[in-house]
Amino acid sequence: MSRRGIFVTLTSLCLLSSSWSIAQKKNEPKKEDTKKEEAKKRAAATKKSREQEAGSRALRKWLDEDVSYIITSEERAAFKALKTDEEREQFIEQFWLRRDPTPDTIDNEFKEDHYERIAYANERYASGIPGWKTDRGRIYILYGKPDEIESHPSGGTYDRPIEEGGGTTSTFPFEIWRYRYIEGIGNEVLLEFVDPSMSGEYRMTIDPSEKDALLHVPGAGLTFDEQFLGLDKSQRLNGNGASLGNALGNTSRNNPFDRLQLMADIFKPPQIKFKDLEAIITTKLSYNLLPFRFRTDFVRVTEESVLTPVTILLQNKDLAFQEEQGIHRAVVNVFGKITGITGRVAPGGIFEDTISQDIPDALFKQGLEGGSIHQKVIPLRPGLYKLDLVLKDIHSGNVGTVSQRLQVPRFPDDKLQLSSLILADLVENLPPSQVGSGSFILGSNKVRPNVNDEFRKEKNQNLNLWFQVYNLKLDEGTRKPSATVEMLITKNGREVKRDIEEASELSNAAAQMTLSKNVSLKDFEPGEYSIQVKVTDNLTKDVIASAEKFTVR
């Protein structure tokens, strides 16, 4: 090869090397940016995991420390059976409500008093272990300040009362607490605490000889019977020496079995004074003379508040109509109750309404093929509830009942979320004057759910879909979200219809969006279908999906 050829070849290689080096440098920032994004995501995930772990620890601490002395065995078992932190938080709220002496006020005096007692016990009775763990701390937390305390903080010379055998001895530090009355236990309750280790940790005892520092010293600290009858100290606990009395002269507890019973009863959780405000329904109907269908949906208000529409559908053919002046009328009374897992009624959880259906005589036969629909919208906190519905036909006396678990979801502020997918007979925009709250009103829309999830082609009935998307990320420049909303309808796993929209094309694009779609069913064959909605946040790459089923007749 000539010198010129070699020079050209080397120049070309240098240029290629430079180009590759420049391209590599251009790509390096992208790689670095990607690594930084991944690091941020990992850090955020770690932080969230730590927060969840801290929350779970706090809930375990509540059970094992905060209320360990006052929670009943049934409540403890129910709490341990709960699966999520949301359910546990709901349980805790209901736990305190059950004990609130003034449930109609904001303050819960029982709860406030309980935590004040814990704070006092920790301050006053700590002795190498937290004060709430000591016997005196436990009794103080359970029953509060005693009416009288006989205290011997240094022990020393002690003249026994006659019911303890009399005589003089020397004692360890001890205290005797007197309660005039404890509910569930009785009057004149006397509790003795002894510090045999001289460490400041007093232990509750039913043995009056436990405070005797000379108990195991031969010939010292004798009772009268031991001095004059020659009895041995080992016989004290069988009743031949010192009887099991007490220092304040109450002889009703001298029997050792009474003291054993006191020891067993005194550590039991106190009885719950303030149970349910309404009687619990004890009669269950095993049949429904008045059949009805219902559905519940969930729409976010805040992280701690969820609108819960309860929609009820009655078939007119199941109702008893009475004719008057050419009008056939049916009347059904509705009673609903939503209770927490402890049985306490949720705020706003009781509702009573009347469903009235009027059909003109000329349209009566045709009207019997239709239905009567009713809705009650209730704001609830996230958590587990029970829903009871009772419907009574006034004219026939027929009654229908249902009792069902109701899980109200939590919609966190920092996570992409979807409301319920509501398949509706009707979705329409409301004029500003009608926007508010009421039956079938969700924000600025009137939404009438199809309770049966059945749509009829012969009536030219369209499928209306309504839902909300929460917590879309906003672009820093445009202050608009970038999201893709996909709707897919399938039958037996095969695609029937697909619709894709970009959030940027929607006029109401925001971090929270309300979306509705109208689907014509004229080309749908009768049968069962599935409809799925998938939302992708293009800025965060988060994806959420939900699905429902419906039938075309």
C-alpha positions in Angstrom: 0.0 0.0 0.0 1.3 3.5 -0.9 2.0 6.0 1.8 -1.0 8.0 0.7 -3.2 5.0 1.1 -1.9 4.3 4.6 -2.4 8.0 5.6 -6.1 7.9 4.3 -6.7 4.7 6.2 -5.3 6.0 9.5 -7.2 9.3 9.1 -10.5 7.4 8.5 -9.9 5.3 11.6 -9.2 8.3 13.7 -12.4 10.0 12.5 -14.4 6.8 13.3 -12.8 6.6 16.7 -13.7 10.2 17.4 -17.3 9.8 16.2 -17.7 6.7 18.4 -16.2 8.5 21.4 -18.5 11.5 20.9 -21.5 9.3 20.5 -20.5 7.4 23.6 -20.2 10.7 25.6 -23.6 11.7 24.3 -25.1 8.5 25.5 -23.4 8.5 28.9 -25.6 11.3 30.3 -28.7 9.3 29.2 -27.4 6.3 31.1 -26.6 8.4 34.1 -30.0 10.0 34.0 -31.6 6.5 33.8 -29.5 5.3 36.7 -30.5 8.4 38.7 -34.2 7.7 38.0 -33.8 4.1 39.0 -32.0 5.1 42.2 -34.8 7.6 43.0 -37.4 4.9 42.4 -35.6 2.5 44.6 -35.2 5.1 47.3 -38.9 6.0 47.1 -39.8 2.3 47.3 -37.5 1.8 50.3 -38.9 4.8 52.0 -42.5 3.6 51.4 -41.6 0.1 52.6 -40.1 1.6 55.8 -43.1 3.7 56.4 -45.4 0.7 56.0 -43.2 -1.3 58.3 -43.2 1.5 60.9 -47.0 1.7 60.6 -47.3 -2.1 61.1 -45.0 -1.8 64.2 -47.2 0.9 65.6 -50.3 -1.2 65.2 -48.5 -4.2 66.9 -47.4 -1.8 69.7 -51.0 -0.7 70.1 -52.1 -4.3 70.8 -49.2 -5.5 72.9 -48.6 -2.3 74.9 -51.3 0.4 74.7 -54.3 -1.8 75.3 -52.9 -5.1 76.4 -54.6 -4.8 79.8 -58.0 -3.6 78.7 -58.7 -5.5 75.4 -60.9 -8.6 75.7 -59.8 -12.0 74.5 -62.5 -11.9 71.8 -61.3 -8.5 70.6 -57.7 -9.6 70.6 -58.5 -12.7 68.5 -60.5 -10.5 66.1 -57.7 -8.0 65.7 -55.1 -10.8 65.0 -57.4 -12.2 62.3 -57.4 -8.9 60.3 -55.4 -9.0 57.1 -54.6 -5.3 56.3 -53.5 -2.2 58.2 -56.6 -0.4 57.0 -58.8 -3.0 58.7 -56.7 -2.7 61.9 -57.0 1.0 61.9 -60.8 0.7 61.5 -60.8 -1.8 64.4 -58.9 0.6 66.7 -61.3 3.4 66.0 -64.3 1.2 66.8 -62.5 -0.2 69.9 -62.4 3.3 71.4 -65.9 4.2 70.3 -67.3 1.2 72.2 -65.8 2.5 75.4 -66.7 6.2 74.9 -69.0 7.4 77.7 -70.2 10.3 75.6 -70.3 9.1 71.9 -72.2 12.2 70.8 -69.2 14.5 71.6 -65.8 14.9 70.0 -63.8 13.9 73.1 -63.4 10.3 74.2 -62.9 10.6 78.0 -62.2 6.9 78.4 -59.3 7.0 75.9 -57.9 10.2 77.3 -58.0 8.9 80.8 -56.4 5.6 79.8 -53.4 7.3 78.2 -53.0 9.6 81.1 -52.9 6.6 83.4 -50.2 5.0 81.3 -48.1 8.2 81.4 -48.5 8.4 85.2 -47.6 4.7 85.6 -44.4 5.2 83.5 -43.4 8.2 85.5 -44.3 6.9 89.0 -43.7 3.1 89.0 -40.7 2.5 86.6 -38.0 0.3 88.2 -35.6 -1.0 85.6 -38.7 -1.8 83.4 -41.3 0.6 82.2 -43.9 1.5 84.8 -46.8 0.2 82.7 -45.3 -3.3 82.9 -45.1 -3.4 86.7 -47.9 -4.8 88.9 -48.7 -1.4 90.4 -48.7 0.2 87.0 -51.1 -2.4 85.6 -53.5 -2.0 88.5 -53.3 1.8 88.2 -54.0 1.6 84.4 -57.0 -0.7 84.9 -58.6 1.0 87.9 -57.1 4.4 88.4 -55.9 5.9 91.6 -56.8 3.9 94.7 -59.0 5.5 97.4 -56.3 4.9 100.1 -52.7 3.8 100.1 -50.9 2.4 103.2 -47.2 2.8 102.3 -44.1 1.5 104.0 -41.4 2.5 101.5 -38.5 1.5 103.8 -40.0 -1.5 105.5 -38.6 -1.9 109.0 -40.4 -2.8 112.2 -44.0 -3.9 111.8 -46.6 -4.8 114.3 -48.8 -7.4 112.7 -52.6 -7.0 113.1 -54.2 -9.9 114.9 -55.7 -11.4 111.7 -52.1 -11.8 110.4 -51.1 -13.6 113.6 -50.0 -10.6 115.7 -46.4 -10.2 116.9 -43.7 -7.9 115.7 -41.4 -8.4 112.8 -39.3 -6.5 110.2 -40.6 -6.1 106.7 -39.5 -5.4 103.2 -41.0 -2.2 101.6 -44.7 -2.8 100.9 -47.9 -1.0 100.0 -51.6 -1.8 100.5 -54.0 -0.2 98.0 -57.7 0.1 99.0 -60.5 0.6 96.5 -63.9 1.2 98.0 -65.6 -0.4 95.0 -64.5 -2.0 91.7 -67.2 -2.9 89.2 -67.3 -6.7 88.7 -65.2 -7.4 91.8 -66.9 -5.8 94.8 -66.6 -3.5 97.7 -63.5 -2.9 99.9 -60.9 -4.3 97.5 -57.5 -4.5 99.2 -54.4 -5.2 97.1 -50.9 -5.7 98.6 -47.6 -5.0 96.8 -44.2 -6.1 98.2 -40.6 -5.2 97.1 -38.6 -8.2 98.4 -35.6 -7.4 96.2 -35.4 -3.8 97.5 -35.1 -2.6 93.9 -38.2 -0.5 93.7 -40.2 -3.2 91.8 -43.2 -4.1 93.9 -45.0 -7.3 93.1 -48.6 -8.0 93.9 -49.1 -10.9 96.4 -51.9 -12.8 98.1 -49.5 -14.0 100.9 -49.2 -11.5 103.8 -46.0 -13.3 104.9 -44.2 -12.3 101.7 -43.3 -8.9 103.1 -41.8 -10.5 106.3 -38.1 -10.0 106.0 -37.5 -12.4 109.0 -39.7 -15.2 107.6 -36.7 -17.5 107.1 -34.7 -16.4 110.2 -35.2 -19.0 113.0 -36.7 -17.6 116.2 -37.2 -14.0 114.8 -40.3 -12.2 113.9 -42.6 -14.8 115.4 -46.4 -14.5 115.5 -48.3 -15.0 118.8 -49.1 -18.6 118.1 -45.5 -19.3 117.1 -44.3 -17.7 120.4 -46.8 -19.4 122.8 -47.8 -22.6 121.1 -44.4 -23.4 119.5 -45.8 -23.6 115.9 -43.4 -23.6 113.0 -43.2 -20.7 110.5 -43.8 -23.1 107.6 -47.3 -23.6 108.9 -48.4 -20.0 108.4 -49.8 -20.5 104.9 -52.1 -23.4 106.0 -54.0 -21.3 108.5 -52.6 -22.6 111.7 -50.2 -19.7 112.1 -51.0 -16.3 110.5 -54.4 -16.3 108.8 -54.6 -14.8 105.4 -56.1 -11.5 106.5 -55.0 -8.0 105.7 -53.6 -4.9 107.5 -56.7 -2.7 107.2 -59.0 -5.0 109.2 -61.2 -6.3 106.5 -61.9 -9.9 107.3 -64.0 -10.7 104.3 -60.9 -11.7 102.3 -59.3 -13.9 104.9 -60.2 -17.1 103.1 -57.2 -18.1 100.8 -59.7 -19.1 98.1 -61.2 -15.7 98.1 -57.7 -14.2 97.7 -57.0 -16.6 94.8 -60.2 -15.5 93.2 -59.3 -11.9 93.7 -56.0 -12.4 92.0 -57.7 -14.0 89.0 -60.4 -11.4 88.7 -58.3 -8.3 89.3 -56.3 -8.7 86.1 -59.2 -9.3 83.8 -60.0 -6.6 81.3 -62.8 -4.3 82.7 -66.3 -4.8 81.3 -67.3 -2.6 78.4 -69.9 -0.2 79.8 -71.0 1.5 76.5 -71.8 -1.2 74.0 -74.0 -0.7 70.9 -76.5 2.1 71.0 -79.0 -0.1 69.2 -80.0 -3.7 69.8 -78.3 -6.3 67.7 -80.6 -8.0 65.2 -81.0 -11.6 66.5 -83.7 -12.9 64.2 -82.5 -14.0 60.7 -85.0 -14.7 57.9 -84.1 -17.9 56.0 -86.2 -16.9 53.0 -87.0 -13.7 51.1 -90.6 -13.1 50.3 -89.6 -9.8 48.6 -86.7 -10.4 46.2 -84.4 -7.5 45.3 -81.0 -6.9 43.9 -78.4 -4.3 45.0 -74.9 -3.1 44.3 -72.3 -0.9 46.1 -69.8 1.4 44.4 -66.9 3.5 45.7 -65.8 7.0 44.7 -63.0 8.8 46.3 -63.5 12.1 48.1 -60.2 12.2 50.1 -57.8 9.5 51.3 -60.0 9.2 54.5 -63.4 9.6 52.9 -65.1 7.5 50.3 -68.6 8.0 48.8 -70.5 4.7 48.8 -73.6 4.6 46.7 -75.9 1.7 47.7 -78.3 1.1 44.7 -81.4 -1.1 45.2 -83.5 -2.6 42.3 -86.9 -4.1 42.7 -88.9 -5.8 39.9 -92.4 -4.3 39.6 -93.9 -7.8 39.1 -92.8 -8.7 42.7 -94.6 -5.7 44.2 -98.2 -5.4 45.4 -100.0 -2.6 43.7 -103.2 -0.9 44.8 -105.3 1.0 42.3 -106.9 4.3 43.2 -108.4 6.8 40.7 -106.8 5.1 37.7 -103.3 4.9 39.3 -101.6 1.7 40.5 -99.3 2.4 43.4 -96.8 0.2 45.2 -94.9 1.4 48.3 -91.8 -0.3 49.9 -90.1 0.9 53.0 -86.3 0.6 53.1 -84.2 0.3 56.2 -80.4 0.1 55.9 -77.7 -0.1 58.6 -73.9 -0.1 58.1 -71.9 -1.2 61.1 -68.2 -1.6 61.9 -66.6 -4.9 62.7 -67.3 -4.3 66.4 -71.0 -3.8 65.7 -71.1 -0.1 66.2 -73.0 1.9 63.7 -70.9 3.9 61.2 -71.5 7.7 61.1 -74.5 8.2 58.8 -74.8 4.5 58.6 -78.5 4.2 59.3 -81.0 5.3 56.6 -84.7 4.9 56.1 -86.4 5.7 52.8 -89.6 4.9 50.9 -89.7 3.6 47.3 -92.9 4.5 45.6 -93.9 3.4 42.1 -97.0 4.8 40.3 -98.2 3.3 37.0 -101.3 4.6 35.1 -104.0 2.0 34.5 -103.5 2.1 30.7 -99.8 1.3 31.1 -100.1 -1.1 34.1 -99.5 -4.4 32.2 -96.5 -3.0 30.4 -95.2 -1.3 33.6 -95.0 -4.7 35.4 -92.1 -5.6 33.1 -90.0 -2.8 34.5 -88.3 -2.1 37.8 -88.1 0.4 40.6 -84.6 1.7 41.5 -83.5 3.6 44.6 -80.1 4.8 45.8 -78.6 6.1 49.0 -75.1 7.7 48.9 -73.2 7.4 52.2 -69.7 8.8 53.0 -67.6 6.3 54.8 -64.1 5.9 56.1 -62.0 3.2 54.5 -62.3 -0.1 56.3 -64.4 -3.2 56.9 -68.1 -3.0 57.5 -71.3 -5.0 57.5 -74.3 -3.9 55.4 -77.8 -4.9 56.5 -80.8 -4.1 54.3 -84.4 -4.7 55.1 -87.2 -4.0 52.6 -90.9 -4.3 53.3 -93.8 -4.1 50.9 -96.5 -2.1 52.7 -99.4 -3.5 50.8 -98.5 -7.2 51.0 -96.4 -7.3 54.1 -93.7 -9.2 52.3 -90.1 -8.6 53.6 -86.7 -9.0 52.0 -83.4 -9.0 53.8 -79.7 -9.1 53.1 -76.6 -9.0 55.3 -73.3 -8.7 53.6 -69.6 -7.8 54.2 -68.7 -4.3 52.9 -65.0 -3.5 52.3 -64.6 0.2 51.6 -61.2 0.7 49.9 -58.6 3.3 50.7 -57.5 5.5 47.8 -53.9 6.7 48.8 -52.8 10.2 47.7 -49.5 9.0 46.2 -50.7 6.1 44.1 -52.5 5.8 40.8 -56.1 4.7 41.5 -59.4 3.9 39.9 -62.9 4.3 41.3 -65.5 1.6 40.8 -66.4 0.9 37.1 -70.1 1.8 37.0 -72.0 0.2 34.2 -75.0 2.5 33.9 -78.4 2.8 32.1 -77.9 6.6 32.2 -75.0 9.0 32.4 -75.7 12.7 31.8 -74.2 16.0 32.7 -76.0 18.1 35.3 -76.6 21.9 35.0 -74.6 23.8 37.7 -77.8 24.4 39.7 -78.2 20.7 40.3 -74.6 19.7 41.1 -74.3 18.5 44.6 -75.3 15.4 46.6 -78.3 13.1 46.3 -79.5 9.9 44.7 -77.6 9.1 41.4 -75.5 12.3 41.6 -71.7 11.9 41.4 -70.0 15.3 41.1 -71.4 17.0 38.0 -73.0 13.8 36.6 -76.2 11.9 37.1 -75.2 8.2 37.0 -77.9 5.5 37.3 -76.3 2.1 37.7 -77.5 -1.0 35.9 -77.8 -3.2 39.0 -78.3 -6.4 37.0 -75.5 -5.6 34.6 -77.9 -6.6 31.8 -78.5 -4.6 28.6 -81.3 -5.4 26.1 -80.7 -4.9 22.3 -84.4 -4.8 21.4 -84.8 -1.7 23.5 -81.9 0.0 21.7 -80.2 0.2 25.1 -76.6 1.4 25.1 -74.0 0.6 27.7 -72.8 3.6 29.6 -69.5 3.4 31.5 -68.5 5.9 34.2 -65.4 6.0 36.3 -62.8 8.3 37.9 -59.0 8.2 37.7 -57.0 9.6 40.7 -53.4 10.9 41.2 -52.2 11.3 37.7 -48.8 13.1 37.6 -48.9 16.6 36.1 -46.2 17.6 33.6 -44.1 20.4 35.2 -44.3 22.5 32.0 -47.9 22.1 30.8 -49.5 21.3 34.2 -51.4 18.6 32.4 -51.3 14.8 32.8 -50.0 12.5 30.1 -52.0 9.3 30.3 -53.4 6.7 28.0 -56.9 5.3 28.8 -57.8 2.0 27.1 -61.1 0.3 27.1 -61.3 -3.3 25.9 -64.5 -5.4 25.6 -64.1 -9.2 25.1 -66.4 -12.2 24.7 -65.0 -15.6 25.5 -61.5 -14.1 25.5 -61.9 -12.6 22.0 -61.7 -8.9 21.4 -65.0 -7.3 20.4 -64.2 -3.6 20.8 -61.2 -1.5 21.8 -61.1 2.2 22.4 -57.9 4.2 23.3 -57.8 7.8 24.4 -55.0 10.1 25.4 -55.5 12.4 28.4 -54.1 15.3 26.5 -57.1 15.0 24.1 -59.6 15.4 27.0 -61.0 18.8 28.0 -61.1 17.9 31.7 -57.5 16.5 31.9 -56.2 16.9 35.4 -54.6 14.9 38.2 -58.2 13.6 38.9 -60.3 12.9 35.9 -64.0 11.8 35.4 -64.5 9.7 32.3 -67.7 8.3 30.7 -68.1 6.3 27.6 -71.2 5.4 25.6 -71.1 2.0 23.8 -73.7 1.1 21.2 -74.7 -2.6 21.5 -76.5 -2.9 18.2 -73.7 -5.1 16.7 -73.2 -7.2 19.9 -74.5 -10.8 19.9 -76.4 -11.9 22.9 -74.2 -13.4 25.6 -71.8 -12.6 28.4 -69.0 -10.0 28.0 -66.1 -8.6 29.9 -65.1 -4.9 29.9 -61.7 -3.8 31.1 -60.3 -0.3 31.6 -56.5 0.2 31.8 -54.9 3.5 32.6 -51.2 4.2 32.0 -49.6 7.3 33.5 -47.0 8.0 30.8 -45.0 10.2 33.1 -44.5 7.7 35.9 -45.1 4.5 33.9 -47.6 3.4 36.5 -50.5 1.2 35.3 -53.8 0.4 36.9 -56.6 -1.7 35.5 -60.1 -2.9 36.5 -62.7 -5.1 34.9 -66.5 -5.8 35.1 -68.8 -8.3 33.4 -72.1 -7.6 31.7 -74.7 -9.5 29.7 -76.4 -8.6 26.4 -80.0 -10.0 26.0 
